[in-house]
Amino acid sequence: MIVRVCMGSSCYLKGSYKVVEKLKEIRDKVPGMKIYGSLCLGNCSKGICIEIDGEIVSGVNEENVKEIFLKKITTGK
Ligand code: FES
């Protein structure tokens, strides 16, 4: 599983670096999970944006990222 976190200006100012820290906590429990930074994912107004296996998810923050990620890997949605 590959997760890209937007490090574009808008998402960064909204706290994407905090989302990275939360994802690192998850990574230890998910074999094969990789986290990368990304340039702008093209949906700045709805950021913070992340991409999970090619699918962009918007409206992510440090409080909801774990829930979003776990839902994605358990249900695929
Ligand atoms: S800066 Fe994150 S989507 Fe543009």
Backbone and ligand atoms as CSV (ligand in chain L), in Angstrom:
chain,resi,resn,atom,element,x,y,z
A,1,MET,N,N,0.848,-1.183,0.000
A,1,MET,CA,C,0.000,0.000,0.000
A,1,MET,C,C,0.889,1.240,0.000
A,2,ILE,N,N,0.581,2.125,-0.927
A,2,ILE,CA,C,1.365,3.353,-1.046
A,2,ILE,C,C,0.495,4.551,-0.706
A,3,VAL,N,N,0.970,5.357,0.214
A,3,VAL,CA,C,0.254,6.562,0.618
A,3,VAL,C,C,1.129,7.766,0.296
A,4,ARG,N,N,0.553,8.700,-0.428
A,4,ARG,CA,C,1.251,9.942,-0.722
A,4,ARG,C,C,0.527,11.078,-0.011
A,5,VAL,N,N,1.293,11.874,0.692
A,5,VAL,CA,C,0.721,13.001,1.428
A,5,VAL,C,C,1.128,14.280,0.715
A,6,CYS,N,N,0.156,15.104,0.407
A,6,CYS,CA,C,0.432,16.345,-0.301
A,6,CYS,C,C,1.277,17.280,0.565
A,7,MET,N,N,2.373,17.709,-0.005
A,7,MET,CA,C,3.244,18.672,0.667
A,7,MET,C,C,3.217,20.016,-0.067
A,8,GLY,N,N,2.195,20.182,-0.900
A,8,GLY,CA,C,2.017,21.476,-1.560
A,8,GLY,C,C,1.749,22.558,-0.519
A,9,SER,N,N,1.877,23.789,-0.927
A,9,SER,CA,C,1.806,24.914,0.017
A,9,SER,C,C,0.521,24.916,0.842
A,10,SER,N,N,-0.612,24.757,0.176
A,10,SER,CA,C,-1.885,24.837,0.872
A,10,SER,C,C,-2.028,23.721,1.912
A,11,CYS,N,N,-1.760,22.495,1.496
A,11,CYS,CA,C,-1.897,21.372,2.431
A,11,CYS,C,C,-0.854,21.446,3.539
A,12,TYR,N,N,0.315,21.894,3.184
A,12,TYR,CA,C,1.354,22.001,4.217
A,12,TYR,C,C,0.941,23.007,5.292
A,13,LEU,N,N,0.412,24.149,4.849
A,13,LEU,CA,C,-0.013,25.162,5.819
A,13,LEU,C,C,-1.184,24.685,6.662
A,14,LYS,N,N,-1.969,23.753,6.123
A,14,LYS,CA,C,-3.094,23.193,6.888
A,14,LYS,C,C,-2.636,22.076,7.820
A,15,GLY,N,N,-1.362,21.660,7.706
A,15,GLY,CA,C,-0.832,20.686,8.663
A,15,GLY,C,C,-0.564,19.303,8.101
A,16,SER,N,N,-0.230,19.202,6.828
A,16,SER,CA,C,0.015,17.868,6.261
A,16,SER,C,C,1.169,17.154,6.966
A,17,TYR,N,N,2.109,17.919,7.504
A,17,TYR,CA,C,3.219,17.286,8.229
A,17,TYR,C,C,2.712,16.576,9.496
A,18,LYS,N,N,1.615,17.045,10.061
A,18,LYS,CA,C,1.032,16.355,11.223
A,18,LYS,C,C,0.348,15.057,10.786
A,19,VAL,N,N,-0.234,15.083,9.593
A,19,VAL,CA,C,-0.846,13.871,9.041
A,19,VAL,C,C,0.223,12.804,8.822
A,20,VAL,N,N,1.397,13.226,8.367
A,20,VAL,CA,C,2.500,12.284,8.163
A,20,VAL,C,C,2.852,11.589,9.478
A,21,GLU,N,N,2.909,12.342,10.545
A,21,GLU,CA,C,3.253,11.750,11.849
A,21,GLU,C,C,2.227,10.693,12.255
A,22,LYS,N,N,0.958,10.964,12.028
A,22,LYS,CA,C,-0.092,9.977,12.355
A,22,LYS,C,C,0.041,8.740,11.467
A,23,LEU,N,N,0.335,8.957,10.196
A,23,LEU,CA,C,0.491,7.818,9.287
A,23,LEU,C,C,1.690,6.962,9.662
A,24,LYS,N,N,2.734,7.573,10.160
A,24,LYS,CA,C,3.902,6.805,10.599
A,24,LYS,C,C,3.537,5.853,11.727
A,25,GLU,N,N,2.617,6.280,12.598
A,25,GLU,CA,C,2.172,5.399,13.685
A,25,GLU,C,C,1.447,4.185,13.113
A,26,ILE,N,N,0.665,4.397,12.051
A,26,ILE,CA,C,-0.062,3.290,11.419
A,26,ILE,C,C,0.903,2.377,10.667
A,27,ARG,N,N,1.888,2.969,10.028
A,27,ARG,CA,C,2.810,2.218,9.167
A,27,ARG,C,C,3.456,1.046,9.890
A,28,ASP,N,N,3.732,1.223,11.153
A,28,ASP,CA,C,4.377,0.153,11.916
A,28,ASP,C,C,3.500,-1.092,12.018
A,29,LYS,N,N,2.186,-0.913,11.816
A,29,LYS,CA,C,1.252,-2.032,11.975
A,29,LYS,C,C,0.742,-2.569,10.647
A,30,VAL,N,N,1.127,-1.927,9.542
A,30,VAL,CA,C,0.633,-2.345,8.221
A,30,VAL,C,C,1.823,-2.766,7.355
A,31,PRO,N,N,2.024,-4.092,7.213
A,31,PRO,CA,C,3.155,-4.563,6.412
A,31,PRO,C,C,3.096,-4.038,4.980
A,32,GLY,N,N,4.214,-3.557,4.493
A,32,GLY,CA,C,4.291,-3.103,3.107
A,32,GLY,C,C,3.820,-1.693,2.868
A,33,MET,N,N,3.338,-1.038,3.912
A,33,MET,CA,C,2.855,0.339,3.725
A,33,MET,C,C,4.040,1.286,3.556
A,34,LYS,N,N,3.943,2.129,2.536
A,34,LYS,CA,C,4.981,3.127,2.281
A,34,LYS,C,C,4.347,4.510,2.285
A,35,ILE,N,N,5.065,5.469,2.820
A,35,ILE,CA,C,4.577,6.846,2.872
A,35,ILE,C,C,5.544,7.728,2.075
A,36,TYR,N,N,4.976,8.502,1.188
A,36,TYR,CA,C,5.774,9.433,0.395
A,36,TYR,C,C,5.146,10.816,0.467
A,37,GLY,N,N,5.967,11.820,0.265
A,37,GLY,CA,C,5.448,13.161,0.077
A,37,GLY,C,C,5.093,13.343,-1.391
A,38,SER,N,N,4.203,14.270,-1.651
A,38,SER,CA,C,3.779,14.516,-3.019
A,38,SER,C,C,3.727,16.017,-3.285
A,39,LEU,N,N,3.923,16.367,-4.535
A,39,LEU,CA,C,3.615,17.733,-4.928
A,39,LEU,C,C,2.099,17.899,-4.890
A,40,CYS,N,N,1.631,19.100,-5.142
A,40,CYS,CA,C,0.195,19.399,-5.086
A,40,CYS,C,C,-0.620,18.343,-5.839
A,41,LEU,N,N,-1.653,17.845,-5.180
A,41,LEU,CA,C,-2.509,16.823,-5.777
A,41,LEU,C,C,-3.688,17.435,-6.530
A,42,GLY,N,N,-3.717,18.757,-6.618
A,42,GLY,CA,C,-4.685,19.428,-7.475
A,42,GLY,C,C,-6.058,19.661,-6.873
A,43,ASN,N,N,-6.166,19.557,-5.566
A,43,ASN,CA,C,-7.467,19.781,-4.924
A,43,ASN,C,C,-7.270,20.625,-3.666
A,44,CYS,N,N,-6.534,21.711,-3.830
A,44,CYS,CA,C,-6.085,22.524,-2.697
A,44,CYS,C,C,-7.221,22.999,-1.803
A,45,SER,N,N,-8.315,23.413,-2.391
A,45,SER,CA,C,-9.396,23.985,-1.582
A,45,SER,C,C,-10.019,22.960,-0.649
A,46,LYS,N,N,-9.827,21.675,-0.938
A,46,LYS,CA,C,-10.413,20.627,-0.091
A,46,LYS,C,C,-9.354,19.876,0.699
A,47,GLY,N,N,-8.133,20.438,0.757
A,47,GLY,CA,C,-7.055,19.761,1.464
A,47,GLY,C,C,-7.273,19.731,2.954
A,48,ILE,N,N,-6.589,19.002,3.591
A,48,ILE,CA,C,-5.387,18.285,3.225
A,48,ILE,C,C,-5.736,17.066,2.364
A,49,CYS,N,N,-4.957,16.842,1.331
A,49,CYS,CA,C,-5.205,15.709,0.454
A,49,CYS,C,C,-4.110,14.650,0.613
A,50,ILE,N,N,-4.554,13.405,0.564
A,50,ILE,CA,C,-3.608,12.290,0.509
A,50,ILE,C,C,-4.059,11.378,-0.632
A,51,GLU,N,N,-3.170,10.530,-1.057
A,51,GLU,CA,C,-3.501,9.569,-2.106
A,51,GLU,C,C,-3.187,8.184,-1.560
A,52,ILE,N,N,-4.197,7.318,-1.573
A,52,ILE,CA,C,-4.013,5.958,-1.081
A,52,ILE,C,C,-4.145,5.012,-2.265
A,53,ASP,N,N,-3.053,4.366,-2.633
A,53,ASP,CA,C,-3.038,3.468,-3.804
A,53,ASP,C,C,-3.700,4.110,-5.018
A,54,GLY,N,N,-3.349,5.355,-5.274
A,54,GLY,CA,C,-3.815,6.030,-6.477
A,54,GLY,C,C,-5.129,6.771,-6.352
A,55,GLU,N,N,-5.823,6.605,-5.232
A,55,GLU,CA,C,-7.103,7.294,-5.045
A,55,GLU,C,C,-6.912,8.487,-4.115
A,56,ILE,N,N,-7.316,9.659,-4.575
A,56,ILE,CA,C,-7.146,10.868,-3.777
A,56,ILE,C,C,-8.276,10.990,-2.766
A,57,VAL,N,N,-7.889,11.270,-1.534
A,57,VAL,CA,C,-8.838,11.504,-0.453
A,57,VAL,C,C,-8.605,12.922,0.047
A,58,SER,N,N,-9.671,13.702,0.135
A,58,SER,CA,C,-9.569,15.091,0.563
A,58,SER,C,C,-10.156,15.254,1.963
A,59,GLY,N,N,-9.896,16.413,2.529
A,59,GLY,CA,C,-10.472,16.722,3.843
A,59,GLY,C,C,-9.834,15.949,4.976
A,60,VAL,N,N,-8.588,15.580,4.795
A,60,VAL,CA,C,-7.878,14.805,5.813
A,60,VAL,C,C,-7.255,15.761,6.821
A,61,ASN,N,N,-7.245,15.350,8.067
A,61,ASN,CA,C,-6.519,16.117,9.082
A,61,ASN,C,C,-5.953,15.146,10.106
A,62,GLU,N,N,-5.220,15.683,11.068
A,62,GLU,CA,C,-4.547,14.785,12.011
A,62,GLU,C,C,-5.533,14.019,12.883
A,63,GLU,N,N,-6.752,14.543,13.033
A,63,GLU,CA,C,-7.738,13.844,13.858
A,63,GLU,C,C,-8.418,12.699,13.096
A,64,ASN,N,N,-8.661,12.874,11.798
A,64,ASN,CA,C,-9.444,11.859,11.085
A,64,ASN,C,C,-8.614,10.919,10.210
A,65,VAL,N,N,-7.320,11.153,10.087
A,65,VAL,CA,C,-6.542,10.363,9.130
A,65,VAL,C,C,-6.501,8.872,9.486
A,66,LYS,N,N,-6.413,8.546,10.749
A,66,LYS,CA,C,-6.382,7.124,11.126
A,66,LYS,C,C,-7.698,6.450,10.753
A,67,GLU,N,N,-8.805,7.116,11.069
A,67,GLU,CA,C,-10.113,6.552,10.758
A,67,GLU,C,C,-10.284,6.372,9.248
A,68,ILE,N,N,-9.908,7.387,8.479
A,68,ILE,CA,C,-10.010,7.313,7.014
A,68,ILE,C,C,-9.158,6.177,6.486
A,69,PHE,N,N,-7.956,6.073,6.967
A,69,PHE,CA,C,-7.038,5.054,6.456
A,69,PHE,C,C,-7.523,3.648,6.813
A,70,LEU,N,N,-7.940,3.451,8.050
A,70,LEU,CA,C,-8.387,2.121,8.461
A,70,LEU,C,C,-9.658,1.720,7.721
A,71,LYS,N,N,-10.541,2.670,7.479
A,71,LYS,CA,C,-11.745,2.379,6.703
A,71,LYS,C,C,-11.359,1.957,5.282
A,72,LYS,N,N,-10.393,2.642,4.736
A,72,LYS,CA,C,-9.956,2.345,3.364
A,72,LYS,C,C,-9.373,0.940,3.261
A,73,ILE,N,N,-8.551,0.557,4.212
A,73,ILE,CA,C,-7.927,-0.761,4.083
A,73,ILE,C,C,-8.865,-1.901,4.480
A,74,THR,N,N,-9.891,-1.603,5.274
A,74,THR,CA,C,-10.814,-2.679,5.655
A,74,THR,C,C,-11.989,-2.810,4.705
A,75,THR,N,N,-12.438,-1.703,4.143
A,75,THR,CA,C,-13.622,-1.763,3.267
A,75,THR,C,C,-13.299,-1.421,1.814
A,76,GLY,N,N,-12.134,-0.811,1.592
A,76,GLY,CA,C,-11.787,-0.387,0.244
A,76,GLY,C,C,-12.461,0.900,-0.164
A,77,LYS,N,N,-13.187,1.559,0.769
A,77,LYS,CA,C,-13.894,2.813,0.437
A,77,LYS,C,C,-13.286,4.001,1.152
L,1,FES,S1,S,-1.525,21.883,-2.016
L,1,FES,FE1,FE,-2.404,19.962,-1.521
L,1,FES,S2,S,-3.825,19.627,-3.120
L,1,FES,FE2,FE,-2.811,21.459,-3.680
